[in-house]
Amino acid sequence: MSTPERDTVAAYDAYAADYRDGTTTPPTSVLTTVDRFAEELPTGARVLEIGSGPGRDARLLEAAGLSVRRTDVSREFVRLMRADGYEADVLDPLTDDLFDPIRPFERYDAVWADACLLHVARNDFPIVAGRLADATRSDGLLYASVKEGDGEEWSTHGHVDAPRHFVYWRSHEVREALEDSGWLVDEVGREQGERGEIWLEIWARRQ
């Protein structure tokens, strides 16, 4: 893990409870995305969630009939999920084994990576994308979102009162990175966030 990523994880660890309390109610856009994600998968499909945070999205996905493996690189987020009674694993998608230890030879049906891969270093992004593809069955589904823009920066905003490192992407860049890493990108949509920022919403299938 690079220094920017390590410091970003430390920021989430320090403000995990504040982040949880401030993101309890999902935006309408997230509810719509969860519905679409579930409609494209069979009931009971196994989903690897990267960057579960305090677990809000996982609860929505499970309510929609999916089976979710909760993971996060933040130990404090994992602690909060476990305290709520859920199984959750500390997992770094860049270096850790992505397969479920309970089903070590079974690939996932889908990956959910909402608002988390934007913290992955640009040079590491294709590696992470390729490792996610390797852990997903053929034609498996990927949903991911990153912020639109150029370059990268440190920012302190929202429910985390400490600087976090963000890497920004243009549509053609993230499409190319994913398609070079084992995914066939169906769509890169654009959604305006609460602070006026633009999110790139990526839908892809495992090649």
TIKEDREN-844750 format. One record per residue (C-alpha): residue in three letters; residue number from 1; chain; y, z, x. Coordinates in nm, 2 decimals. Example, Ala and Ser with C-alpha at 12.3 -4.5 7.8 and 13.67 -1.06 7.14 Angstrom:
2
(node ALA; 1; A; (-0.45; 0.78; 1.23)),
(node SER; 2; A; (-0.11; 0.71; 1.37)),
This chain:
207
(node MET; 1; A; (0.00; 0.00; 0.00)),
(node SER; 2; A; (0.34; -0.10; 0.14)),
(node THR; 3; A; (0.63; 0.15; 0.17)),
(node PRO; 4; A; (0.82; 0.01; -0.13)),
(node GLU; 5; A; (0.51; 0.03; -0.35)),
(node ARG; 6; A; (0.43; 0.38; -0.22)),
(node ASP; 7; A; (0.78; 0.50; -0.29)),
(node THR; 8; A; (0.77; 0.34; -0.64)),
(node VAL; 9; A; (0.45; 0.52; -0.72)),
(node ALA; 10; A; (0.61; 0.85; -0.60)),
(node ALA; 11; A; (0.90; 0.78; -0.84)),
(node TYR; 12; A; (0.66; 0.74; -1.13)),
(node ASP; 13; A; (0.47; 1.05; -1.03)),
(node ALA; 14; A; (0.79; 1.26; -1.02)),
(node TYR; 15; A; (0.90; 1.14; -1.37)),
(node ALA; 16; A; (0.57; 1.07; -1.54)),
(node ALA; 17; A; (0.63; 1.31; -1.83)),
(node ASP; 18; A; (0.99; 1.18; -1.89)),
(node TYR; 19; A; (0.85; 0.82; -1.89)),
(node ARG; 20; A; (0.59; 0.92; -2.14)),
(node ASP; 21; A; (0.83; 1.10; -2.37)),
(node GLY; 22; A; (1.08; 0.81; -2.35)),
(node THR; 23; A; (0.83; 0.53; -2.43)),
(node THR; 24; A; (0.62; 0.68; -2.71)),
(node THR; 25; A; (0.74; 0.43; -2.97)),
(node PRO; 26; A; (0.64; 0.07; -2.87)),
(node PRO; 27; A; (0.89; -0.21; -2.92)),
(node THR; 28; A; (0.81; -0.46; -3.19)),
(node SER; 29; A; (0.74; -0.72; -2.92)),
(node VAL; 30; A; (0.46; -0.51; -2.78)),
(node LEU; 31; A; (0.30; -0.46; -3.12)),
(node THR; 32; A; (0.31; -0.84; -3.18)),
(node THR; 33; A; (0.16; -0.90; -2.83)),
(node VAL; 34; A; (-0.12; -0.65; -2.89)),
(node ASP; 35; A; (-0.20; -0.82; -3.22)),
(node ARG; 36; A; (-0.22; -1.16; -3.06)),
(node PHE; 37; A; (-0.43; -1.03; -2.77)),
(node ALA; 38; A; (-0.68; -0.87; -3.00)),
(node GLU; 39; A; (-0.70; -1.18; -3.22)),
(node GLU; 40; A; (-0.81; -1.39; -2.92)),
(node LEU; 41; A; (-1.10; -1.15; -2.83)),
(node PRO; 42; A; (-1.41; -1.04; -3.02)),
(node THR; 43; A; (-1.42; -0.68; -3.16)),
(node GLY; 44; A; (-1.53; -0.44; -2.89)),
(node ALA; 45; A; (-1.43; -0.67; -2.60)),
(node ARG; 46; A; (-1.40; -0.48; -2.27)),
(node VAL; 47; A; (-1.04; -0.48; -2.13)),
(node LEU; 48; A; (-0.93; -0.37; -1.79)),
(node GLU; 49; A; (-0.58; -0.23; -1.82)),
(node ILE; 50; A; (-0.38; -0.23; -1.50)),
(node GLY; 51; A; (-0.08; 0.00; -1.50)),
(node SER; 52; A; (-0.18; 0.21; -1.80)),
(node GLY; 53; A; (0.11; 0.45; -1.75)),
(node PRO; 54; A; (0.08; 0.74; -1.99)),
(node GLY; 55; A; (-0.16; 0.53; -2.21)),
(node ARG; 56; A; (0.05; 0.41; -2.50)),
(node ASP; 57; A; (-0.07; 0.04; -2.48)),
(node ALA; 58; A; (-0.43; 0.15; -2.44)),
(node ARG; 59; A; (-0.41; 0.34; -2.77)),
(node LEU; 60; A; (-0.27; 0.03; -2.94)),
(node LEU; 61; A; (-0.54; -0.19; -2.80)),
(node GLU; 62; A; (-0.82; 0.04; -2.90)),
(node ALA; 63; A; (-0.67; 0.07; -3.25)),
(node ALA; 64; A; (-0.70; -0.31; -3.26)),
(node GLY; 65; A; (-1.07; -0.29; -3.20)),
(node LEU; 66; A; (-1.09; -0.33; -2.82)),
(node SER; 67; A; (-1.26; -0.12; -2.55)),
(node VAL; 68; A; (-1.01; -0.03; -2.28)),
(node ARG; 69; A; (-1.06; 0.10; -1.92)),
(node ARG; 70; A; (-0.74; 0.29; -1.84)),
(node THR; 71; A; (-0.63; 0.27; -1.48)),
(node ASP; 72; A; (-0.31; 0.34; -1.29)),
(node VAL; 73; A; (-0.21; 0.38; -0.93)),
(node SER; 74; A; (0.00; 0.68; -1.03)),
(node ARG; 75; A; (-0.21; 1.00; -1.01)),
(node GLU; 76; A; (0.03; 1.18; -1.24)),
(node PHE; 77; A; (0.00; 0.92; -1.51)),
(node VAL; 78; A; (-0.38; 0.94; -1.48)),
(node ARG; 79; A; (-0.36; 1.32; -1.51)),
(node LEU; 80; A; (-0.15; 1.29; -1.83)),
(node MET; 81; A; (-0.40; 1.05; -1.99)),
(node ARG; 82; A; (-0.69; 1.28; -1.90)),
(node ALA; 83; A; (-0.50; 1.58; -2.04)),
(node ASP; 84; A; (-0.48; 1.39; -2.36)),
(node GLY; 85; A; (-0.86; 1.36; -2.37)),
(node TYR; 86; A; (-0.90; 1.00; -2.23)),
(node GLU; 87; A; (-1.10; 0.88; -1.94)),
(node ALA; 88; A; (-0.88; 0.72; -1.68)),
(node ASP; 89; A; (-0.91; 0.62; -1.32)),
(node VAL; 90; A; (-0.67; 0.61; -1.03)),
(node LEU; 91; A; (-0.69; 0.25; -0.92)),
(node ASP; 92; A; (-0.49; 0.03; -0.68)),
(node PRO; 93; A; (-0.57; -0.34; -0.78)),
(node LEU; 94; A; (-0.48; -0.45; -0.43)),
(node THR; 95; A; (-0.75; -0.25; -0.25)),
(node ASP; 96; A; (-0.98; -0.07; -0.49)),
(node ASP; 97; A; (-1.31; -0.18; -0.65)),
(node LEU; 98; A; (-1.21; -0.32; -0.99)),
(node PHE; 99; A; (-1.55; -0.31; -1.15)),
(node ASP; 100; A; (-1.62; -0.03; -1.39)),
(node PRO; 101; A; (-1.85; 0.22; -1.21)),
(node ILE; 102; A; (-2.04; 0.27; -1.54)),
(node ARG; 103; A; (-2.11; -0.10; -1.56)),
(node PRO; 104; A; (-2.08; -0.21; -1.20)),
(node PHE; 105; A; (-2.22; -0.56; -1.24)),
(node GLU; 106; A; (-2.05; -0.65; -1.57)),
(node ARG; 107; A; (-1.73; -0.85; -1.57)),
(node TYR; 108; A; (-1.44; -0.77; -1.81)),
(node ASP; 109; A; (-1.36; -0.98; -2.11)),
(node ALA; 110; A; (-0.99; -0.95; -2.05)),
(node VAL; 111; A; (-0.71; -0.80; -1.84)),
(node TRP; 112; A; (-0.40; -0.63; -1.98)),
(node ALA; 113; A; (-0.12; -0.59; -1.72)),
(node ASP; 114; A; (0.20; -0.53; -1.90)),
(node ALA; 115; A; (0.51; -0.45; -1.70)),
(node CYS; 116; A; (0.33; -0.34; -1.39)),
(node LEU; 117; A; (0.26; -0.64; -1.16)),
(node LEU; 118; A; (0.64; -0.67; -1.10)),
(node HIS; 119; A; (0.59; -0.38; -0.85)),
(node VAL; 120; A; (0.34; -0.58; -0.64)),
(node ALA; 121; A; (0.48; -0.73; -0.32)),
(node ARG; 122; A; (0.53; -1.11; -0.35)),
(node ASN; 123; A; (0.28; -1.18; -0.07)),
(node ASP; 124; A; (0.02; -0.95; -0.23)),
(node PHE; 125; A; (0.06; -1.09; -0.58)),
(node PRO; 126; A; (-0.19; -1.38; -0.53)),
(node ILE; 127; A; (-0.44; -1.14; -0.38)),
(node VAL; 128; A; (-0.42; -0.90; -0.68)),
(node ALA; 129; A; (-0.44; -1.20; -0.92)),
(node GLY; 130; A; (-0.75; -1.33; -0.74)),
(node ARG; 131; A; (-0.92; -0.99; -0.75)),
(node LEU; 132; A; (-0.85; -0.96; -1.12)),
(node ALA; 133; A; (-0.99; -1.30; -1.18)),
(node ASP; 134; A; (-1.31; -1.21; -0.98)),
(node ALA; 135; A; (-1.36; -0.91; -1.21)),
(node THR; 136; A; (-1.31; -1.11; -1.53)),
(node ARG; 137; A; (-1.57; -1.33; -1.70)),
(node SER; 138; A; (-1.53; -1.71; -1.72)),
(node ASP; 139; A; (-1.27; -1.80; -1.98)),
(node GLY; 140; A; (-1.17; -1.43; -2.00)),
(node LEU; 141; A; (-0.81; -1.35; -2.11)),
(node LEU; 142; A; (-0.52; -1.23; -1.91)),
(node TYR; 143; A; (-0.19; -1.10; -2.05)),
(node ALA; 144; A; (0.07; -0.99; -1.80)),
(node SER; 145; A; (0.45; -0.96; -1.79)),
(node VAL; 146; A; (0.70; -0.96; -1.51)),
(node LYS; 147; A; (1.08; -0.97; -1.50)),
(node GLU; 148; A; (1.26; -1.31; -1.46)),
(node GLY; 149; A; (1.49; -1.35; -1.16)),
(node ASP; 150; A; (1.51; -1.42; -0.79)),
(node GLY; 151; A; (1.42; -1.20; -0.50)),
(node GLU; 152; A; (1.36; -0.83; -0.52)),
(node GLU; 153; A; (1.56; -0.51; -0.54)),
(node TRP; 154; A; (1.55; -0.13; -0.58)),
(node SER; 155; A; (1.67; -0.01; -0.91)),
(node THR; 156; A; (1.72; 0.33; -1.08)),
(node HIS; 157; A; (1.72; 0.30; -1.46)),
(node GLY; 158; A; (1.54; 0.39; -1.78)),
(node HIS; 159; A; (1.32; 0.70; -1.79)),
(node VAL; 160; A; (1.26; 0.72; -1.42)),
(node ASP; 161; A; (1.56; 0.88; -1.24)),
(node ALA; 162; A; (1.45; 0.76; -0.90)),
(node PRO; 163; A; (1.46; 0.42; -0.73)),
(node ARG; 164; A; (1.18; 0.18; -0.79)),
(node HIS; 165; A; (1.11; -0.15; -0.62)),
(node PHE; 166; A; (1.10; -0.46; -0.84)),
(node VAL; 167; A; (0.99; -0.82; -0.75)),
(node TYR; 168; A; (1.14; -1.09; -0.97)),
(node TRP; 169; A; (0.98; -1.43; -1.06)),
(node ARG; 170; A; (1.06; -1.76; -1.20)),
(node SER; 171; A; (0.83; -1.92; -1.45)),
(node HIS; 172; A; (0.70; -2.20; -1.22)),
(node GLU; 173; A; (0.65; -1.95; -0.93)),
(node VAL; 174; A; (0.43; -1.71; -1.13)),
(node ARG; 175; A; (0.24; -1.99; -1.29)),
(node GLU; 176; A; (0.16; -2.14; -0.95)),
(node ALA; 177; A; (0.06; -1.81; -0.80)),
(node LEU; 178; A; (-0.18; -1.74; -1.08)),
(node GLU; 179; A; (-0.33; -2.09; -1.09)),
(node ASP; 180; A; (-0.39; -2.07; -0.72)),
(node SER; 181; A; (-0.58; -1.75; -0.78)),
(node GLY; 182; A; (-0.84; -1.84; -1.04)),
(node TRP; 183; A; (-0.64; -1.85; -1.36)),
(node LEU; 184; A; (-0.55; -2.13; -1.59)),
(node VAL; 185; A; (-0.21; -2.05; -1.74)),
(node ASP; 186; A; (-0.17; -2.14; -2.11)),
(node GLU; 187; A; (0.18; -2.01; -2.16)),
(node VAL; 188; A; (0.47; -1.84; -1.99)),
(node GLY; 189; A; (0.71; -1.72; -2.26)),
(node ARG; 190; A; (1.04; -1.55; -2.24)),
(node GLU; 191; A; (1.14; -1.23; -2.42)),
(node GLN; 192; A; (1.47; -1.04; -2.39)),
(node GLY; 193; A; (1.43; -0.67; -2.32)),
(node GLU; 194; A; (1.63; -0.37; -2.44)),
(node ARG; 195; A; (1.88; -0.39; -2.15)),
(node GLY; 196; A; (1.93; -0.77; -2.17)),
(node GLU; 197; A; (1.67; -0.85; -1.90)),
(node ILE; 198; A; (1.43; -1.14; -1.95)),
(node TRP; 199; A; (1.06; -1.08; -1.93)),
(node LEU; 200; A; (0.82; -1.35; -1.85)),
(node GLU; 201; A; (0.51; -1.31; -2.08)),
(node ILE; 202; A; (0.21; -1.48; -1.93)),
(node TRP; 203; A; (-0.11; -1.58; -2.11)),
(node ALA; 204; A; (-0.39; -1.72; -1.90)),
(node ARG; 205; A; (-0.76; -1.78; -1.90)),
(node ARG; 206; A; (-1.01; -1.72; -1.62)),
(node GLN; 207; A; (-1.11; -2.06; -1.47)),
